[in-house]
Amino acid sequence: MYQEITSSEFSDWFLTSETYKNNFSYKGLKSLYNYLVDLEEDTGDNIEFDPVAICCEYSEYENIEEIKNNYNDIETIEDLRDHTQVIEISGSDKIIIQDF
């Protein structure tokens, strides 16, 4: 049984959670929500809203330099795209990736 949630409900859940409020920025949450909705449409599969799983699967970084510090084999954004899903956050250098 699934319940559809809006972008605002998605963002509000994270931003008001004591445990998960610092995992993603407001703009990051909007980008992540849009990515997940597009993924549902592309695959035809519903995605369960499981905030804990989302936080385990995706991470937001300030920029590519921060990612390079965490992953030794990443030198460029193209290297990153070769390894995982990259969700760029418009209007900033921030990036959300699917952890690998």
Stockholm file with secondary structure:
# STOCKHOLM 1.0

chainA/1-100         MYQEITSSEFSDWFLTSETYKNNFSYKGLKSLYNYLVDLEEDTGDNIEFDPVAICCEYSEYENIEEIKNNYNDIETIEDLRDHTQVIEISGSDKIIIQDF
#=GR chainA/1-100 SS CCCCCCHHHHHHHHHHCTTTTTSSCHHHHHHHHHHHHHHHHHHCCCCCCCHHHHHHHEEEESSHHHHHHHCTTCCSHHHHHHHSCEEECTTSSCEEEECC
#=GC SS_cons         CCCCCCHHHHHHHHHHCTTTTTSSCHHHHHHHHHHHHHHHHHHCCCCCCCHHHHHHHEEEESSHHHHHHHCTTCCSHHHHHHHSCEEECTTSSCEEEECC
//
